[in-house]
């Protein structure tokens, strides 16, 4: 049951005045993290904003509250978000609440400094891409109007009202031509291929495909990352070629992550079945499994994984399962189009949890700082330092 405005304000003020018992503190955390209606969310943001603004303006005058003493945390993974509680909203609205690490409260006392020295901000990525046609001409998809963009042979290229790209292939298509869909850093895009297969392309990625599928297989070439929902056609299997590896499917849902700056190429299966082929090695994946391949090795490692982590980007989230800081920073660099500079060692530093991809970078920085990582934005460089 949601607290009314007066009850929420009273409990929150008691917390800020450092008068909360452990039970009251837990009640406040539970109430703020629980799903609520729009009115309650407005109330929460209002309280956080007020406290955050006062702390930034006069850090000595408005000291941040202490938390009840507890035993040391045993986990080395710092959670950014609890799936049952909207922790990202707390951190994004104002960094006045502590993190919860395995049920243990941690607090970094920063009364004498501003959290997140920000002289600018960077907006999150958005739907943007370019389409290179068979004749080499390029269409900027995020700025072109909806409707038919061009016709190649008997194939019409259409930008739908939803903003995604689609192909309408007429009968008698004989000429084989290729298009390339490319997303920049800070961009993503969705396309429906001529066979009805839907593809979501992540940032800094490209997909090369024919304007009409012919022959024995439907073959596309990928660099970067994409999520596929393949239209079924047993007579013409779907094949993705990426970095000397092939993924063969009939009709299925899967994600391929093949960035060149990542240590391994990963194929994650959500539905159906796929065969992953590397050199002379091949393995058939079952739903919930992930194939991981190192660039210079033919061996294919298969493991059960949390598939929601692999496709979180498609659902508008960053989701980390105790990942190394450098893994997380590479994702942020691609989505916000920044260069990450490391000052200090992040050996054995791991983070876990969720952060929405529609947050400004300044809000993500606040989340990082609550997780024990100092961050500062200088131009398009994100400087991070372990505390």
C-alpha positions, 0 to 999 in steps of 0.5 A: 500500500502506497504512502500518502504525501504526508506519511512519505514526507514525514518518514523521509524527513526523519531519515534526513534528520538521522532519526530513523531506526533500522526498521523505519529505514527498511520501510522507507527503502521498501516504499520508495523502491516499490512500484507506485502510481504517477502521483507517488513517483512525483512525490518521490522525485520532489523529495529527492530533488530538494535534498540533492539541490540543498546538498550540492549548494551547501554540503557543509550546511546539510550533512548527509545522514549516517546509517545504522552500524552493521557488519561488513559486506561479504559480497564483492559485487556492488549492486546498482539495482535490485530487480524488485526495487527501482534503485536506479530512480533513487540514484538518478533522482538524487544520490542521498540514499545508500546502496544495499549490498547483500542486505548490508548498508554502505555509506560514502561520506562526501560532505566536503565535496560535490558528487559528480563534478558536471559542467556539461551533460550528454544525452543517451543514444537514440534511434539513428542509422544510415542506409547504404544502397547498392549504388553507394548512395547513403540515406540518413534514416533518423532525419528522412521522412516516413514513407517509401525511401527508394526502389531497388529493382522490384523491392521498395524500401520503406520507413514505417510510421514506427520509425523502423525500416522495412522492405517490400519485395515484388514478384519476379525479383532477379537482380541481387543487390545488397544494402548496409544498415549502419548505426553510429555510437549512440545509435540503434535501429530496427529493420524488417528484412525482405523475408519478414525477419526482424533485426534490432541493431545495437550501437556501433554496428552494421548489417549487410543483407540482400534486398531480396533473398535468393538461393538455398540460404538467407545470408546476412553479415553482421559486425557489432551486435544485433538481436534477431527474430527470424521468420521461419522458412525450412526450405531456406535456412537463415545464416549470420556470418560474423568474424569468421563464425556462422550461426545457422537457424530455421526460425528462432530468437537470438542475440549476437554480440561481436564487437571487435573490442570485446574479448569474446564473440557471444551468441545467446539463444532465447527461443528455437535452436541455432547451430554455431560454427567456427572452423571445424567446430560446431555446436547446437544451442538450446534456449537459455544457452550462450556460445562464447568464442575467443577470436584466435581459438576454434573451441566453442564454449557453451554455458547456461546464462541469464538471457535477459542480461544479453538482450537488456540493451534491446529492452532499453536497459543496461544489465550487469551480472557482476561484470568487470568495470571495463565491460560496463564502461565499453557499453557506456562508451558505445551508447553515449559516444564517449572515450573512457579514461581509467585513472587507477586500477580496477582489478577485482572491481565488479558491478551488478544490477540495472540502469535504464539506457534513457538516462543522461550520462550525468545520472549514470555518473551518480549511480557509478559514484554510489557504487564506489567509482569516482567519475568526471566528464571532460568534454567527451572523455569520461574519467573514472577513478576507484575510491 
